[in-house]
Amino acid sequence: MSTERPVPVGTSSAESESAPTRRTFIATTAVGGAVVIGGLATAPPALATDEAVATEAPPDSLVSLTVNGVRRTVTVDNRTSLLDLLREHLDLTGSKKGCNAGACGACTVLVDGRRVASCLTLAVRLEGAEVTTIEGLEKGGRLHPLQQAFIDQDAFQCGFCTSGQIVSGVGCIQEGHTGSQDEIQEWMSGNLCRCGCYVKIVRAVQQAADRM
């Protein structure tokens, strides 16, 4: 039996010998676009440049802001969220990282008096801002009226969402959205409670609004 490879129609024997075999073709393409030199795979110049850029350190910025009445100046990676600044740099862990996508409200804080999802807020954009977290609501050893109302109304269970609920409730009261239980429920709808304490949370916000 002959062991010679068949030559395709219209191809000379010399051309057949120089053409790449199926095995060499697969071996060449398997390196994912790399250039094969002397049997060694070498990354194309453009790819090598991209890898060098990727290894460079990300830019940092100096940010000065007031957190719970205290002026803080911190150097952070420009990609750092306000939530990570509070938790990782300032050790204020009351604001919780729930979904980390702005959908649950567990990380709610006040920035210049307005409610924000701190997980979606870049720290570098808050130069000169005033931030209030759950730790900043208590004054002189006395609980904020809404913190006390949460205790009175038993408005929490596991407690994971509670800090965000309370800060959001304070914002809701300051914004004047406490005319009725339906209004409170509507303006607190961005804060989720997996334990289902919504009725008691609304009652707590209403109690605090009546006493402030």
VOBATI-353443 format. One record per atom (N, C-alpha, C): residue number from 1; residue in three letters; y, z, x. Coordinates in steps of 0.2 Angstrom, whole numbers, always signed. Layout:
BEGIN
<NUM,"ALA",<Y,Z,X>>
...
% end
This chain:
BEGIN
<1,"MET",<-6,+0,+4>>
<1,"MET",<+0,+0,+0>>
<1,"MET",<+6,+0,+4>>
<2,"SER",<+11,-4,+3>>
<2,"SER",<+17,-4,+7>>
<2,"SER",<+22,+2,+6>>
<3,"THR",<+25,+4,+11>>
<3,"THR",<+29,+10,+10>>
<3,"THR",<+36,+8,+11>>
<4,"GLU",<+38,+1,+11>>
<4,"GLU",<+45,-1,+12>>
<4,"GLU",<+48,+0,+5>>
<5,"ARG",<+55,+1,+6>>
<5,"ARG",<+59,+2,+0>>
<5,"ARG",<+60,-5,-3>>
<6,"PRO",<+60,-6,-9>>
<6,"PRO",<+62,-13,-12>>
<6,"PRO",<+69,-14,-11>>
<7,"VAL",<+71,-20,-10>>
<7,"VAL",<+78,-22,-9>>
<7,"VAL",<+81,-25,-15>>
<8,"PRO",<+86,-22,-18>>
<8,"PRO",<+89,-25,-24>>
<8,"PRO",<+90,-32,-24>>
<9,"VAL",<+90,-36,-29>>
<9,"VAL",<+91,-43,-29>>
<9,"VAL",<+98,-44,-27>>
<10,"GLY",<+99,-49,-23>>
<10,"GLY",<+106,-51,-20>>
<10,"GLY",<+108,-46,-15>>
<11,"THR",<+104,-42,-12>>
<11,"THR",<+106,-38,-6>>
<11,"THR",<+101,-39,+0>>
<12,"SER",<+105,-40,+6>>
<12,"SER",<+101,-41,+12>>
<12,"SER",<+98,-35,+14>>
<13,"SER",<+93,-36,+19>>
<13,"SER",<+89,-30,+22>>
<13,"SER",<+94,-26,+26>>
<14,"ALA",<+99,-29,+29>>
<14,"ALA",<+104,-25,+33>>
<14,"ALA",<+109,-21,+29>>
<15,"GLU",<+111,-24,+23>>
<15,"GLU",<+115,-20,+19>>
<15,"GLU",<+112,-15,+16>>
<16,"SER",<+105,-15,+14>>
<16,"SER",<+101,-10,+11>>
<16,"SER",<+101,-4,+16>>
<17,"GLU",<+100,-5,+22>>
<17,"GLU",<+99,+0,+27>>
<17,"GLU",<+105,+4,+28>>
<18,"SER",<+111,+1,+27>>
<18,"SER",<+118,+4,+28>>
<18,"SER",<+120,+7,+22>>
<19,"ALA",<+118,+6,+16>>
<19,"ALA",<+120,+9,+10>>
<19,"ALA",<+117,+16,+9>>
<20,"PRO",<+121,+20,+6>>
<20,"PRO",<+119,+27,+5>>
<20,"PRO",<+113,+28,+1>>
<21,"THR",<+109,+32,+2>>
<21,"THR",<+103,+33,-2>>
<21,"THR",<+105,+38,-7>>
<22,"ARG",<+100,+39,-12>>
<22,"ARG",<+102,+44,-18>>
<22,"ARG",<+102,+51,-15>>
<23,"ARG",<+98,+52,-10>>
<23,"ARG",<+98,+59,-7>>
<23,"ARG",<+105,+60,-4>>
<24,"THR",<+107,+55,+0>>
<24,"THR",<+114,+57,+4>>
<24,"THR",<+120,+57,-1>>
<25,"PHE",<+119,+53,-6>>
<25,"PHE",<+125,+53,-11>>
<25,"PHE",<+125,+60,-14>>
<26,"ILE",<+120,+62,-17>>
<26,"ILE",<+120,+69,-20>>
<26,"ILE",<+122,+74,-15>>
<27,"ALA",<+120,+74,-9>>
<27,"ALA",<+122,+79,-4>>
<27,"ALA",<+129,+79,-2>>
<28,"THR",<+132,+73,-2>>
<28,"THR",<+139,+72,-1>>
<28,"THR",<+144,+74,-7>>
<29,"THR",<+142,+73,-13>>
<29,"THR",<+146,+75,-19>>
<29,"THR",<+145,+82,-20>>
<30,"ALA",<+139,+85,-18>>
<30,"ALA",<+138,+92,-20>>
<30,"ALA",<+143,+97,-16>>
<31,"VAL",<+147,+95,-11>>
<31,"VAL",<+152,+99,-8>>
<31,"VAL",<+158,+99,-11>>
<32,"GLY",<+158,+96,-17>>
<32,"GLY",<+164,+97,-22>>
<32,"GLY",<+171,+94,-19>>
<33,"GLY",<+170,+88,-16>>
<33,"GLY",<+176,+85,-14>>
<33,"GLY",<+178,+86,-7>>
<34,"ALA",<+174,+90,-3>>
<34,"ALA",<+175,+91,+4>>
<34,"ALA",<+173,+85,+8>>
<35,"VAL",<+176,+84,+14>>
<35,"VAL",<+175,+79,+18>>
<35,"VAL",<+170,+81,+23>>
<36,"VAL",<+165,+76,+24>>
<36,"VAL",<+159,+78,+29>>
<36,"VAL",<+161,+74,+35>>
<37,"ILE",<+161,+79,+40>>
<37,"ILE",<+163,+76,+47>>
<37,"ILE",<+157,+79,+52>>
<38,"GLY",<+154,+74,+55>>
<38,"GLY",<+149,+76,+60>>
<38,"GLY",<+143,+81,+57>>
<39,"GLY",<+142,+80,+50>>
<39,"GLY",<+137,+84,+47>>
<39,"GLY",<+140,+91,+44>>
<40,"LEU",<+146,+92,+45>>
<40,"LEU",<+149,+98,+43>>
<40,"LEU",<+154,+97,+37>>
<41,"ALA",<+155,+101,+32>>
<41,"ALA",<+159,+100,+26>>
<41,"ALA",<+166,+103,+28>>
<42,"THR",<+171,+99,+28>>
<42,"THR",<+178,+101,+29>>
<42,"THR",<+182,+100,+23>>
<43,"ALA",<+186,+106,+21>>
<43,"ALA",<+191,+105,+15>>
<43,"ALA",<+196,+100,+17>>
<44,"PRO",<+198,+96,+11>>
<44,"PRO",<+203,+91,+12>>
<44,"PRO",<+210,+95,+14>>
<45,"PRO",<+215,+92,+17>>
<45,"PRO",<+221,+95,+19>>
<45,"PRO",<+225,+99,+13>>
<46,"ALA",<+225,+95,+7>>
<46,"ALA",<+228,+98,+1>>
<46,"ALA",<+225,+104,-1>>
<47,"LEU",<+218,+104,-1>>
<47,"LEU",<+215,+110,-3>>
<47,"LEU",<+216,+116,+2>>
<48,"ALA",<+216,+115,+8>>
<48,"ALA",<+217,+120,+13>>
<48,"ALA",<+224,+123,+12>>
<49,"THR",<+229,+119,+11>>
<49,"THR",<+236,+121,+10>>
<49,"THR",<+236,+126,+4>>
<50,"ASP",<+233,+124,-2>>
<50,"ASP",<+233,+128,-8>>
<50,"ASP",<+230,+134,-7>>
<51,"GLU",<+224,+135,-3>>
<51,"GLU",<+221,+141,-1>>
<51,"GLU",<+226,+146,+3>>
<52,"ALA",<+229,+143,+7>>
<52,"ALA",<+234,+146,+12>>
<52,"ALA",<+240,+149,+7>>
<53,"VAL",<+242,+146,+2>>
<53,"VAL",<+247,+148,-2>>
<53,"VAL",<+245,+154,-6>>
<54,"ALA",<+238,+153,-9>>
<54,"ALA",<+235,+158,-13>>
<54,"ALA",<+235,+165,-10>>
<55,"THR",<+234,+165,-3>>
<55,"THR",<+233,+171,+1>>
<55,"THR",<+239,+174,+2>>
<56,"GLU",<+245,+171,+1>>
<56,"GLU",<+251,+174,+3>>
<56,"GLU",<+253,+180,-2>>
<57,"ALA",<+256,+185,+0>>
<57,"ALA",<+257,+191,-4>>
<57,"ALA",<+262,+189,-10>>
<58,"PRO",<+261,+191,-16>>
<58,"PRO",<+266,+190,-21>>
<58,"PRO",<+273,+193,-20>>
<59,"PRO",<+278,+190,-23>>
<59,"PRO",<+285,+193,-21>>
<59,"PRO",<+286,+200,-25>>
<60,"ASP",<+289,+205,-22>>
<60,"ASP",<+291,+211,-25>>
<60,"ASP",<+298,+211,-26>>
<61,"SER",<+300,+216,-31>>
<61,"SER",<+307,+217,-32>>
<61,"SER",<+308,+225,-33>>
<62,"LEU",<+315,+226,-32>>
<62,"LEU",<+317,+233,-32>>
<62,"LEU",<+320,+234,-39>>
<63,"VAL",<+317,+239,-43>>
<63,"VAL",<+319,+240,-50>>
<63,"VAL",<+322,+247,-51>>
<64,"SER",<+328,+247,-54>>
<64,"SER",<+331,+254,-56>>
<64,"SER",<+332,+254,-63>>
<65,"LEU",<+329,+259,-66>>
<65,"LEU",<+329,+261,-73>>
<65,"LEU",<+329,+268,-75>>
<66,"THR",<+331,+270,-81>>
<66,"THR",<+331,+277,-83>>
<66,"THR",<+325,+278,-87>>
<67,"VAL",<+320,+283,-85>>
<67,"VAL",<+314,+284,-89>>
<67,"VAL",<+315,+291,-91>>
<68,"ASN",<+315,+292,-98>>
<68,"ASN",<+315,+299,-101>>
<68,"ASN",<+321,+303,-98>>
<69,"GLY",<+327,+300,-97>>
<69,"GLY",<+333,+303,-94>>
<69,"GLY",<+333,+304,-87>>
<70,"VAL",<+328,+301,-83>>
<70,"VAL",<+328,+302,-76>>
<70,"VAL",<+329,+295,-73>>
<71,"ARG",<+333,+294,-68>>
<71,"ARG",<+334,+288,-65>>
<71,"ARG",<+329,+287,-60>>
<72,"ARG",<+325,+281,-60>>
<72,"ARG",<+320,+280,-56>>
<72,"ARG",<+321,+273,-53>>
<73,"THR",<+319,+272,-46>>
<73,"THR",<+320,+266,-42>>
<73,"THR",<+313,+265,-39>>
<74,"VAL",<+310,+259,-41>>
<74,"VAL",<+303,+258,-39>>
<74,"VAL",<+303,+250,-36>>
<75,"THR",<+299,+249,-31>>
<75,"THR",<+297,+242,-29>>
<75,"THR",<+291,+240,-32>>
<76,"VAL",<+291,+235,-36>>
<76,"VAL",<+285,+233,-39>>
<76,"VAL",<+284,+225,-38>>
<77,"ASP",<+277,+223,-39>>
<77,"ASP",<+275,+216,-39>>
<77,"ASP",<+279,+213,-45>>
<78,"ASN",<+282,+207,-44>>
<78,"ASN",<+285,+204,-50>>
<78,"ASN",<+281,+203,-56>>
<79,"ARG",<+275,+203,-56>>
<79,"ARG",<+270,+202,-61>>
<79,"ARG",<+269,+209,-65>>
<80,"THR",<+271,+215,-62>>
<80,"THR",<+269,+221,-65>>
<80,"THR",<+273,+222,-72>>
<81,"SER",<+268,+224,-77>>
<81,"SER",<+271,+226,-84>>
<81,"SER",<+274,+232,-84>>
<82,"LEU",<+278,+234,-89>>
<82,"LEU",<+281,+240,-90>>
<82,"LEU",<+276,+246,-90>>
<83,"LEU",<+271,+244,-94>>
<83,"LEU",<+265,+249,-95>>
<83,"LEU",<+262,+251,-88>>
<84,"ASP",<+261,+246,-84>>
<84,"ASP",<+258,+248,-78>>
<84,"ASP",<+263,+251,-73>>
<85,"LEU",<+269,+250,-74>>
<85,"LEU",<+274,+253,-70>>
<85,"LEU",<+274,+261,-72>>
<86,"LEU",<+274,+262,-78>>
<86,"LEU",<+274,+269,-81>>
<86,"LEU",<+267,+273,-79>>
<87,"ARG",<+262,+269,-80>>
<87,"ARG",<+255,+273,-79>>
<87,"ARG",<+254,+273,-71>>
<88,"GLU",<+254,+268,-68>>
<88,"GLU",<+252,+267,-61>>
<88,"GLU",<+257,+269,-55>>
<89,"HIS",<+263,+269,-57>>
<89,"HIS",<+269,+270,-52>>
<89,"HIS",<+272,+277,-54>>
<90,"LEU",<+273,+278,-60>>
<90,"LEU",<+277,+284,-62>>
<90,"LEU",<+272,+290,-65>>
<91,"ASP",<+266,+289,-65>>
<91,"ASP",<+261,+294,-67>>
<91,"ASP",<+263,+296,-74>>
<92,"LEU",<+265,+292,-79>>
<92,"LEU",<+267,+293,-86>>
<92,"LEU",<+261,+290,-90>>
<93,"THR",<+256,+294,-91>>
<93,"THR",<+250,+291,-94>>
<93,"THR",<+249,+291,-101>>
<94,"GLY",<+254,+294,-104>>
<94,"GLY",<+254,+295,-112>>
<94,"GLY",<+254,+288,-115>>
<95,"SER",<+257,+283,-113>>
<95,"SER",<+257,+277,-116>>
<95,"SER",<+250,+274,-114>>
<96,"LYS",<+246,+272,-119>>
<96,"LYS",<+239,+269,-118>>
<96,"LYS",<+239,+262,-117>>
<97,"LYS",<+234,+260,-113>>
<97,"LYS",<+232,+253,-113>>
<97,"LYS",<+227,+251,-117>>
<98,"GLY",<+228,+248,-123>>
<98,"GLY",<+223,+247,-128>>
<98,"GLY",<+221,+240,-127>>
<99,"CYS",<+224,+235,-131>>
<99,"CYS",<+222,+228,-130>>
<99,"CYS",<+224,+225,-124>>
<100,"ASN",<+230,+227,-122>>
<100,"ASN",<+234,+224,-116>>
<100,"ASN",<+236,+217,-118>>
<101,"ALA",<+237,+216,-125>>
<101,"ALA",<+239,+209,-127>>
<101,"ALA",<+244,+209,-132>>
<102,"GLY",<+247,+216,-133>>
<102,"GLY",<+253,+216,-138>>
<102,"GLY",<+251,+216,-145>>
<103,"ALA",<+244,+218,-146>>
<103,"ALA",<+242,+217,-153>>
<103,"ALA",<+240,+224,-157>>
<104,"CYS",<+240,+229,-153>>
<104,"CYS",<+237,+236,-156>>
<104,"CYS",<+243,+241,-156>>
<105,"GLY",<+248,+240,-152>>
<105,"GLY",<+254,+245,-152>>
<105,"GLY",<+252,+252,-149>>
<106,"ALA",<+247,+253,-145>>
<106,"ALA",<+245,+259,-142>>
<106,"ALA",<+250,+260,-136>>
<107,"CYS",<+253,+255,-133>>
<107,"CYS",<+258,+255,-128>>
<107,"CYS",<+265,+256,-130>>
<108,"THR",<+267,+256,-136>>
<108,"THR",<+273,+256,-138>>
<108,"THR",<+278,+261,-135>>
<109,"VAL",<+284,+259,-132>>
<109,"VAL",<+289,+263,-130>>
<109,"VAL",<+296,+261,-132>>
<110,"LEU",<+301,+265,-131>>
<110,"LEU",<+307,+263,-133>>
<110,"LEU",<+311,+260,-127>>
<111,"VAL",<+314,+254,-128>>
<111,"VAL",<+318,+252,-122>>
<111,"VAL",<+325,+251,-125>>
<112,"ASP",<+330,+255,-123>>
<112,"ASP",<+337,+255,-126>>
<112,"ASP",<+337,+256,-133>>
<113,"GLY",<+332,+260,-135>>
<113,"GLY",<+332,+262,-142>>
<113,"GLY",<+328,+258,-147>>
<114,"ARG",<+325,+252,-144>>
<114,"ARG",<+321,+248,-148>>
<114,"ARG",<+314,+248,-146>>
<115,"ARG",<+309,+247,-151>>
<115,"ARG",<+302,+247,-150>>
<115,"ARG",<+300,+241,-146>>
<116,"VAL",<+296,+242,-141>>
<116,"VAL",<+293,+236,-137>>
<116,"VAL",<+286,+238,-135>>
<117,"ALA",<+282,+232,-135>>
<117,"ALA",<+275,+233,-132>>
<117,"ALA",<+276,+233,-125>>
<118,"SER",<+275,+238,-122>>
<118,"SER",<+276,+239,-114>>
<118,"SER",<+271,+234,-110>>
<119,"CYS",<+265,+233,-113>>
<119,"CYS",<+260,+229,-109>>
<119,"CYS",<+262,+222,-109>>
<120,"LEU",<+267,+219,-113>>
<120,"LEU",<+270,+212,-113>>
<120,"LEU",<+277,+212,-110>>
<121,"THR",<+279,+218,-108>>
<121,"THR",<+286,+218,-105>>
<121,"THR",<+286,+218,-97>>
<122,"LEU",<+289,+213,-94>>
<122,"LEU",<+289,+213,-87>>
<122,"LEU",<+294,+219,-84>>
<123,"ALA",<+292,+223,-80>>
<123,"ALA",<+296,+228,-77>>
<123,"ALA",<+302,+226,-74>>
<124,"VAL",<+302,+220,-70>>
<124,"VAL",<+308,+217,-67>>
<124,"VAL",<+313,+215,-71>>
<125,"ARG",<+312,+214,-77>>
<125,"ARG",<+317,+212,-82>>
<125,"ARG",<+321,+218,-85>>
<126,"LEU",<+319,+224,-83>>
<126,"LEU",<+322,+230,-86>>
<126,"LEU",<+327,+234,-81>>
<127,"GLU",<+330,+230,-77>>
<127,"GLU",<+335,+233,-72>>
<127,"GLU",<+341,+236,-76>>
<128,"GLY",<+342,+243,-75>>
<128,"GLY",<+347,+246,-79>>
<128,"GLY",<+345,+249,-86>>
<129,"ALA",<+339,+247,-88>>
<129,"ALA",<+337,+249,-95>>
<129,"ALA",<+336,+256,-96>>
<130,"GLU",<+336,+259,-102>>
<130,"GLU",<+334,+266,-103>>
<130,"GLU",<+327,+266,-107>>
<131,"VAL",<+322,+269,-104>>
<131,"VAL",<+315,+269,-107>>
<131,"VAL",<+314,+276,-110>>
<132,"THR",<+311,+276,-116>>
<132,"THR",<+309,+283,-118>>
<132,"THR",<+301,+282,-120>>
<133,"THR",<+297,+286,-117>>
<133,"THR",<+290,+286,-118>>
<133,"THR",<+288,+293,-122>>
<134,"ILE",<+282,+293,-124>>
<134,"ILE",<+280,+299,-128>>
<134,"ILE",<+282,+306,-124>>
<135,"GLU",<+281,+305,-118>>
<135,"GLU",<+283,+312,-114>>
<135,"GLU",<+290,+314,-114>>
<136,"GLY",<+295,+309,-116>>
<136,"GLY",<+302,+310,-116>>
<136,"GLY",<+304,+313,-123>>
<137,"LEU",<+300,+313,-128>>
<137,"LEU",<+302,+315,-135>>
<137,"LEU",<+303,+323,-136>>
<138,"GLU",<+299,+326,-132>>
<138,"GLU",<+299,+334,-133>>
<138,"GLU",<+306,+336,-129>>
<139,"LYS",<+309,+340,-131>>
<139,"LYS",<+316,+343,-128>>
<139,"LYS",<+316,+350,-128>>
<140,"GLY",<+316,+353,-122>>
<140,"GLY",<+317,+360,-120>>
<140,"GLY",<+311,+364,-123>>
<141,"GLY",<+305,+361,-122>>
<141,"GLY",<+299,+364,-125>>
<141,"GLY",<+298,+364,-132>>
<142,"ARG",<+302,+360,-136>>
<142,"ARG",<+301,+360,-143>>
<142,"ARG",<+299,+353,-145>>
<143,"LEU",<+294,+352,-149>>
<143,"LEU",<+291,+346,-151>>
<143,"LEU",<+297,+342,-155>>
<144,"HIS",<+296,+335,-154>>
<144,"HIS",<+300,+331,-158>>
<144,"HIS",<+298,+332,-166>>
<145,"PRO",<+302,+331,-171>>
<145,"PRO",<+300,+332,-178>>
<145,"PRO",<+295,+328,-180>>
<146,"LEU",<+294,+322,-177>>
<146,"LEU",<+288,+318,-179>>
<146,"LEU",<+282,+320,-175>>
<147,"GLN",<+282,+323,-169>>
<147,"GLN",<+276,+325,-166>>
<147,"GLN",<+274,+331,-170>>
<148,"GLN",<+278,+335,-173>>
<148,"GLN",<+276,+341,-177>>
<148,"GLN",<+274,+339,-184>>
<149,"ALA",<+277,+333,-186>>
<149,"ALA",<+274,+331,-193>>
<149,"ALA",<+267,+328,-192>>
<150,"PHE",<+265,+325,-186>>
<150,"PHE",<+259,+322,-185>>
<150,"PHE",<+254,+328,-185>>
<151,"ILE",<+256,+334,-183>>
<151,"ILE",<+251,+340,-183>>
<151,"ILE",<+251,+343,-190>>
<152,"ASP",<+257,+343,-193>>
<152,"ASP",<+257,+346,-200>>
<152,"ASP",<+252,+341,-205>>
<153,"GLN",<+253,+335,-204>>
<153,"GLN",<+249,+330,-209>>
<153,"GLN",<+242,+328,-206>>
<154,"ASP",<+240,+331,-201>>
<154,"ASP",<+234,+329,-198>>
<154,"ASP",<+233,+322,-197>>
<155,"ALA",<+238,+319,-194>>
<155,"ALA",<+239,+311,-194>>
<155,"ALA",<+236,+308,-188>>
<156,"PHE",<+231,+311,-185>>
<156,"PHE",<+227,+308,-180>>
<156,"PHE",<+220,+311,-179>>
<157,"GLN",<+216,+307,-176>>
<157,"GLN",<+209,+309,-176>>
<157,"GLN",<+207,+308,-168>>
<158,"CYS",<+205,+302,-166>>
<158,"CYS",<+203,+302,-159>>
<158,"CYS",<+209,+302,-154>>
<159,"GLY",<+215,+301,-157>>
<159,"GLY",<+221,+302,-153>>
<159,"GLY",<+223,+296,-148>>
<160,"PHE",<+219,+291,-148>>
<160,"PHE",<+221,+286,-143>>
<160,"PHE",<+227,+282,-145>>
<161,"CYS",<+228,+281,-151>>
<161,"CYS",<+234,+277,-153>>
<161,"CYS",<+240,+281,-155>>
<162,"THR",<+239,+288,-155>>
<162,"THR",<+244,+293,-157>>
<162,"THR",<+250,+292,-154>>
<163,"SER",<+250,+291,-147>>
<163,"SER",<+257,+291,-143>>
<163,"SER",<+261,+285,-146>>
<164,"GLY",<+257,+279,-146>>
<164,"GLY",<+261,+273,-148>>
<164,"GLY",<+263,+274,-156>>
<165,"GLN",<+259,+277,-160>>
<165,"GLN",<+261,+278,-167>>
<165,"GLN",<+267,+282,-167>>
<166,"ILE",<+268,+288,-163>>
<166,"ILE",<+273,+292,-164>>
<166,"ILE",<+280,+289,-161>>
<167,"VAL",<+279,+286,-155>>
<167,"VAL",<+285,+282,-153>>
<167,"VAL",<+287,+277,-158>>
<168,"SER",<+283,+273,-160>>
<168,"SER",<+285,+268,-165>>
<168,"SER",<+288,+271,-171>>
<169,"GLY",<+285,+277,-174>>
<169,"GLY",<+288,+280,-179>>
<169,"GLY",<+295,+282,-178>>
<170,"VAL",<+296,+285,-172>>
<170,"VAL",<+303,+287,-170>>
<170,"VAL",<+308,+281,-171>>
<171,"GLY",<+306,+275,-168>>
<171,"GLY",<+309,+269,-169>>
<171,"GLY",<+311,+267,-176>>
<172,"CYS",<+305,+268,-180>>
<172,"CYS",<+306,+266,-187>>
<172,"CYS",<+311,+270,-191>>
<173,"ILE",<+311,+277,-189>>
<173,"ILE",<+316,+281,-192>>
<173,"ILE",<+323,+279,-190>>
<174,"GLN",<+324,+278,-183>>
<174,"GLN",<+331,+276,-180>>
<174,"GLN",<+333,+270,-183>>
<175,"GLU",<+329,+265,-185>>
<175,"GLU",<+331,+259,-188>>
<175,"GLU",<+332,+259,-195>>
<176,"GLY",<+331,+265,-198>>
<176,"GLY",<+332,+266,-205>>
<176,"GLY",<+327,+263,-210>>
<177,"HIS",<+321,+262,-208>>
<177,"HIS",<+316,+259,-212>>
<177,"HIS",<+311,+264,-215>>
<178,"THR",<+314,+269,-218>>
<178,"THR",<+310,+274,-221>>
<178,"THR",<+312,+276,-228>>
<179,"GLY",<+314,+270,-232>>
<179,"GLY",<+316,+271,-239>>
<179,"GLY",<+310,+273,-243>>
<180,"SER",<+304,+271,-242>>
<180,"SER",<+299,+272,-246>>
<180,"SER",<+292,+272,-242>>
<181,"GLN",<+287,+274,-245>>
<181,"GLN",<+280,+273,-241>>
<181,"GLN",<+278,+266,-239>>
<182,"ASP",<+280,+262,-244>>
<182,"ASP",<+278,+255,-243>>
<182,"ASP",<+282,+252,-237>>
<183,"GLU",<+289,+254,-237>>
<183,"GLU",<+293,+251,-232>>
<183,"GLU",<+291,+254,-225>>
<184,"ILE",<+289,+260,-225>>
<184,"ILE",<+286,+263,-218>>
<184,"ILE",<+280,+260,-216>>
<185,"GLN",<+276,+259,-221>>
<185,"GLN",<+269,+255,-220>>
<185,"GLN",<+271,+248,-217>>
<186,"GLU",<+275,+245,-220>>
<186,"GLU",<+277,+238,-217>>
<186,"GLU",<+280,+238,-210>>
<187,"TRP",<+284,+243,-209>>
<187,"TRP",<+288,+243,-202>>
<187,"TRP",<+283,+246,-197>>
<188,"MET",<+278,+249,-199>>
<188,"MET",<+273,+252,-194>>
<188,"MET",<+267,+248,-193>>
<189,"SER",<+267,+242,-197>>
<189,"SER",<+261,+238,-197>>
<189,"SER",<+259,+235,-190>>
<190,"GLY",<+263,+236,-185>>
<190,"GLY",<+261,+233,-178>>
<190,"GLY",<+257,+238,-174>>
<191,"ASN",<+256,+244,-177>>
<191,"ASN",<+252,+249,-174>>
<191,"ASN",<+246,+250,-177>>
<192,"LEU",<+240,+249,-174>>
<192,"LEU",<+234,+250,-177>>
<192,"LEU",<+230,+256,-176>>
<193,"CYS",<+227,+259,-180>>
<193,"CYS",<+223,+265,-180>>
<193,"CYS",<+216,+264,-182>>
<194,"ARG",<+211,+264,-177>>
<194,"ARG",<+204,+262,-178>>
<194,"ARG",<+201,+268,-182>>
<195,"CYS",<+204,+274,-182>>
<195,"CYS",<+201,+279,-186>>
<195,"CYS",<+203,+279,-193>>
<196,"GLY",<+208,+275,-195>>
<196,"GLY",<+210,+274,-202>>
<196,"GLY",<+214,+279,-205>>
<197,"CYS",<+219,+282,-200>>
<197,"CYS",<+223,+288,-203>>
<197,"CYS",<+230,+285,-206>>
<198,"TYR",<+230,+279,-208>>
<198,"TYR",<+236,+276,-210>>
<198,"TYR",<+240,+280,-215>>
<199,"VAL",<+237,+283,-220>>
<199,"VAL",<+240,+286,-226>>
<199,"VAL",<+244,+293,-223>>
<200,"LYS",<+240,+296,-219>>
<200,"LYS",<+243,+302,-216>>
<200,"LYS",<+249,+301,-211>>
<201,"ILE",<+248,+295,-207>>
<201,"ILE",<+253,+293,-203>>
<201,"ILE",<+260,+291,-206>>
<202,"VAL",<+259,+288,-212>>
<202,"VAL",<+265,+286,-216>>
<202,"VAL",<+268,+293,-219>>
<203,"ARG",<+264,+297,-221>>
<203,"ARG",<+267,+304,-223>>
<203,"ARG",<+270,+308,-218>>
<204,"ALA",<+268,+307,-212>>
<204,"ALA",<+271,+311,-206>>
<204,"ALA",<+278,+308,-204>>
<205,"VAL",<+278,+301,-205>>
<205,"VAL",<+284,+298,-203>>
<205,"VAL",<+289,+300,-209>>
<206,"GLN",<+287,+300,-215>>
<206,"GLN",<+292,+301,-221>>
<206,"GLN",<+294,+309,-220>>
<207,"GLN",<+290,+313,-218>>
<207,"GLN",<+291,+320,-217>>
<207,"GLN",<+297,+321,-212>>
<208,"ALA",<+296,+318,-206>>
<208,"ALA",<+301,+318,-201>>
<208,"ALA",<+307,+315,-203>>
<209,"ALA",<+307,+309,-206>>
<209,"ALA",<+313,+306,-208>>
<209,"ALA",<+317,+311,-213>>
<210,"ASP",<+314,+314,-217>>
<210,"ASP",<+317,+319,-222>>
<210,"ASP",<+320,+325,-218>>
<211,"ARG",<+318,+327,-212>>
<211,"ARG",<+320,+333,-209>>
<211,"ARG",<+325,+331,-203>>
<212,"MET",<+326,+325,-202>>
<212,"MET",<+330,+323,-196>>
<212,"MET",<+337,+321,-199>>
% end
